[in-house]
Amino acid sequence: MCEHEIIGDYYRGCKHFHGRYFTGEKSDCGSQTCKTSAAHIHPRTLNCRCPTIETEKRRVQNLFQTKHPDCE
């Protein structure tokens, strides 16, 4: 799975991570069947049915002791 770094806020009151923006940093998984990998077998095909397997590498910028406004 390719990992994309995201910066955001963490709310300890509800354990909610609110992502603000992606940094553009990516860890490549090297899988031939992952759309976002550089090793993807058919990168220029428009109707590729390979799954986009990506996860978020979360980095906390601000830590709040309260709940996220959506969780109150």
N, C-alpha and C positions, 0 to 999 in steps of 0.2 A: 504494500500500500504506500502510495506517495503521501508525504506529510507536508502540509502547507502551514507556515507559521502565521498565527493571528494574535494581535495585541488586543487586550480588552480589560474590562473591570470585573472583579470578583466580589460578590455579595455574600458574606459569611452567614447572614441571618437566614438565608434560604438556599445557600450553596448554588447560586445561580451565576454562571459566567456569561457576561454580555460582551460579545466580540465587537470591536470598533473598526478595525481595518486589517487587511492582510499585508504583510511586509513584502511579499514577493519571494521570500526565501522558501526553497523547496528541497526536500530530501527525496531523491529518486529511488523508487523501489526496484527498478531494473527488470520488472516483469514485462513479458512480451504481450500479455493480454490486458494490460492497464492503459487506458487512453492517455493519461497524463504523463506516462513514463517516456523517457527518451528511447527506450528499447522496444517501443510498441511496434508490432509487425507491419501494420499498414497505416502509417500516420497521415497519408494524404487522401484516404477514402472518405467520402462524405457520409455514406450510410453505414459506418462502422457500428457493429453491435457489441463491441467490447465494453465492459463496464468501466465507469470512471470510479476507480477505487482510490479515494483520497481521505485522509484523516487530518484533523487539525492539531497542530502543536501549539497549545495555548500558553501564552505568556501574559502574566498579570501585570498591568500597568498601575491600576489603582485598586486598593483593597478597602472595601466598606464593611463596617460591622452591622449594618442594617439590612433589611430585606430590599430586594429589587422592587421598584414601583409597581410592576406588573404582578408581583406576588403578594402584595399587601391586601 
